Amino acid sequence: MAGIDYRFSDPELLLRALTHRSCGPGHYERLEFLGDSLLNFVAAEMLYERRQHATEGDLSRLRSRLVRDLTLAEIATELNLGEKLRLGQGEMKAGGFMRESILADVLEAIIGAIYLDGGFDTARGVVRELLSQREHELPDAEQLKDPKTRLQELLQGAGHDLPEYRVVAESGADHLKSFVVECRVGDLVPGVRAEASSRRKAEQAAARIMHRHLLEIMAGKGKTAS
């Protein structure tokens, strides 16, 4: 198919891979299941080969970034898959051909279809070709750690206890909830607070503030000592 160096022996597989469930039976979701599994395996294989000093946790974070919906949707857009999608009228009017999740799904479905049509080695080669450049462009694994993980590792490295998170306020209707979370790190510094639309997001935001605050304090002490 155009944009991917592969020609289907069974065109019906490609047609199914491009068909959204809004068109009725014969859609791509089972192929998507196959493609998702293959994609994750090949991404893991590439990272294992190329990032020889990365830990298991680092490899997991890198793989998550490499196969996330945003990355797959970008690849699908470059391949003009949105123009080839078969959508029901409602989904078409809603702009489904531009939706990130649908574009990511159809790319996975095509990978699954290639696997069924041409075998594992062929599909593996296609995936490696699609992901190779983006793997090179990945940031350092350290930059992919979420704020809570970075804060925890900073404290553990300095011999301090783990941070504690507490919801101090909750407001709004069910569909418009707002949470205020406080992050404390013992008696090191005063606690900090952050607000977000979910407890998880508020915890991450508070951890980000605390991590930045502690780094500034540590940097200041280093200058004083010198």
N, C-alpha and C positions, 0 to 999 in steps of 0.2 A: 504494500500500500504506500501511497505518497507520504514521504517524510520518514518512513521506516523501511529499512532495507530488507523487506520480506514480501514475497508474493504467495498468497493463499492458494492452496490446492483445492480447498473447499470454501468457496465464496460465501456460503451460507453462514459459516462460523463468523466471518467478519461482519456480515449483516446483523447477526444476533448481538455481536459485541457493541454495535453502534445503536442498538435499539433500547430506549428507555422503557421502564415499566408502564409509563403513561400511555404507551401504544398498545398495551395488552399483553397477551401471552407471547413467549418467544423473546423475552427481554434479556438483558445482559447480566443479571444479578448472580447467577451461578458461575458464569465466567469470571465475574469480578472477584468472587470468593477464591477461585483458583489463582488468578493473577496477583491478588494481594499477598497470598502465601509465597508465591514464587518471587515476587518483588522484594519482600522482606528477607528471604533467604539470600538472594543474590546481593542485595545491599550489604548484608552482614558479611558475606564472603569477601566482597570488595574491601570493606573497611578492615577486616581481619588481615588481609594481605598488605594493604597500604599503610595502615596505622599500627605498626608492629610494637610500639611502646605504649599504646593506649590500654587502659584498664577495661575490665568488663563494663563498668558503669559508664566510662567515656564512650565505649563502642555503642552502647545502648542509646545514649543521648545523640550521638552522631547519626545513628541509623534513623532515629525518630525524626530528626531534622531533614534527612535525605528523602524519606518516603512520606512526609506529611502532605496533607491535601494541597496546601499552597504550592509546594514544589511540583507535585504531579500535575496540578492544574496549569501551571506555567508551561510545563512540557507539552501538555495537551493543546494549549493555545498556540504554541510554536508549530505544532503539527496540524493546526487548523481543524482539530477534531470537532469543535463546536459546530462548524459548518456542515459536517457529515452526520451529525446526530439525528436519529429518528425519534421525534418527540410527539406526544399527543398535543392537540390544539391548546388545551389549557396550560400545559407546561411550556409550550412554545410562546404563548402570549405573556407568560410570567417571566420570560427571559431565561429559561432553563439552560439554553445553549451557552450561557455565559456564567452559570452558577459554578462556583469553585468545587463544591462537593460532587456535582454531576460530572464535571470534566475529569476530576481525579478518578471517579468510579469507572468512566468509560476507558480511560487509559489502562487501568488494571484489567478490565474486561478484555481488551485487545491483547494484553500480555497473556491472559489465560487462553484466549483463542489461538494464539501463535503456538502455545505449548501443546494444545490438542492437535493442531494441524501439522506442526513441524517437529515436535519433540522437545525434550528438556534442553539439550545443548543449544538448539536454535533459539529458543526463548531466552535462555540465559545470555546468549550473545547479544540479543536485542536489548535486554535490560541493561547490560553493562555499557552498551553504546549510549543509551539514553541517559544514564546516571553518571557516566565517567567525568564529564566536565564539572558537573555540580558537586561531585565528591571533592574535586580539587579546590573548589571555591568555598568549601565549608569552613567556618571559623574554627578556632582552636576549641577543643572540647571544654576547656575551662569556662569559656564564654557562654556555653550552652547550659550551664548549671543554673537552676532556678534560684531566686534569692534566699529561700529558706535553706537550701543545701549549702550555699556559699557561707551563710551566717553560721550554720552549724559547724562547718569545717574550720572556719576562722576561730571559733571559740574552742573547739577541741584541740586545735593546733597550739593554742595558748594555754591549755590546761584548765579551761573554765567549764562550768556546767552548761548543759544544753539550754537554749532559749525556751521561754514559756509564752504561750499565746492565749489570750482571754478575750472573749467577746464582751465588750463593755456597753454596747448599745446596738439596738436592732429596731428598725422602723420601716414603715411603708407597707403597701398592700402586697399580697403574695407575688404578684407579677412585677412589682417595683420595689423589691426589698433592698434595704441598705444596711450594711454591717460595719460597725466600728470595732476594730480589733487592736488590743494593746500587746506589744511585744516587750518582754522584760528579760534581762540577762543578769539576774541576781542583783548584787549591789554595785556592779561595775559602773553603770550609768543609769540615769532615770529612764523609765520606760518610754516608748514612743507609740504613737497611734496612727492608724490609717483607716480610711473608709473606702468601701467598694460594694459592688452589687452582689457579692457572695462572700461567705466566710473565707473560702480558700483564697480568693483574690485579695481580700483585705489582709490576710496573714502574709501573703507574698509581698504586698506593698509595704507592710510594717517591717518585714524582714529586710527589705531593700533599704529602707531608711536607716534601720539600726546598723546594718552592715557598713553603709557609707559613713555613718557617725563614728563607729568604732575604728575604721580605717583612718579617719581624720585624727582621732585621738592618738592612735598608735604612731602615726607619722609625726605628730607634734612631740610626742615623748622622745622619738628618735632624734629629732632636731635638738631638743633640750639636752639630751645625753651627750651629743656630739659637741 
